[in-house]
Amino acid sequence: MSERILKADIAVIGGGLGGVAAALAVLKSGKSVILTEETHWLGGQLTSQATPPDEHDWIELHGATASYRQLRDTIRDLYLGRYPVSDRARSAEYLNPGMGSVSPICCEPRTAVAAIDAMLLQWFGTGRLTLLKNTRPTAVSCVGDRIESVNVHSADNGLLRIEAQHFIDATELGDLLELGDIEHVVGAESRDETGEPSALDGPANPMDQQSITWCFGISFHEGEDHTIMRPDAYDYWKDYRLPFWPDKQLSFTGPHPVTCEADYRPLFAGERTARLAPDRWHYRRLIWTEHFEPGHYLSDI
């Protein structure tokens, strides 16, 4: 069975925050765009990855694009307009629903999804936005150094071939690079190669990459016992330690993000007093019960 062909000025493969931002820029320029996303949620880090944005200290004042500012405002408007928030939340200059220390706007993934969907809503009626969720790239066709088309598999539409003047790889893992055998580099480049003052002083290091974090939501109910049966290989992983790691992998000690020295942060230690929380619970907290009417949330998340 031959695949159906879809055409647009620009195709954005990957619907994380970068992919959505690219699609919005294309639409505002008057061009048409096909936006694909492997999961059923747009937003990447804020949504399917369940991680608040790790931002700089001046994000509320400057250093953000207009579309990202709009996203942050929309998230806050959803909480203030649709949630039973407390007077404390309403009086906040910049509402941080979870009061997590990693970002001034820690929020639930579902709320971020709603905000992103709202930002794209106006473009569907124009006929210039085609959104394909649950869709992943399967093949890339190149002529020289130019991508001519990308084949995708859609859970809803089957096999499709996307043709566009330009393609943007906004996937989480750079899927098009491997599928199209496209030249690329990974890791940290050297200062000699790029001239960047902050690049490595010495040879490039392709293994200098940020590690992967798997996130999941948890709640805390004091006095309750939710201990599960020990998983297979529990004892092995409980005591496992890599030679270069400061302590066991499954401990509250890890390398400091700047100095790489041993950095101990327990699960609970109290509210943050600076940019980083002294513990794990407050670092990426998505919901703080004090920002909502009593009883709406049974626990912080």
Sequence and secondary structure as in RCSB ss.txt:
>XXXX:A:sequence
MSERILKADIAVIGGGLGGVAAALAVLKSGKSVILTEETHWLGGQLTSQATPPDEHDWIELHGATASYRQLRDTI
RDLYLGRYPVSDRARSAEYLNPGMGSVSPICCEPRTAVAAIDAMLLQWFGTGRLTLLKNTRPTAVSCVGDRIESV
NVHSADNGLLRIEAQHFIDATELGDLLELGDIEHVVGAESRDETGEPSALDGPANPMDQQSITWCFGISFHEGED
HTIMRPDAYDYWKDYRLPFWPDKQLSFTGPHPVTCEADYRPLFAGERTARLAPDRWHYRRLIWTEHFEPGHYLSD
I
>XXXX:A:secstr
   EEEEEEEEEE  BHHHHHHHHHHHHTT  EEEE SSSSSBGGGTTT       TTTTTSS  HHHHHHHHHH
HHHHHHHS B HHHHT SS  TT  SS S    HHHHHHHHHHHHHHHHTTT EEEE SEEEEEEEEETTEEEEE
EEEETTTEEEEEEEEEEEE  SS HHHHHTT     SB BHHHH  TTSBSSS BTT              TT  
      TTHHHHHS   TTSSS TTSSEEE TTT SEEE  S   S SSSS SSSTTTS    GGGB TTSSSS 
 
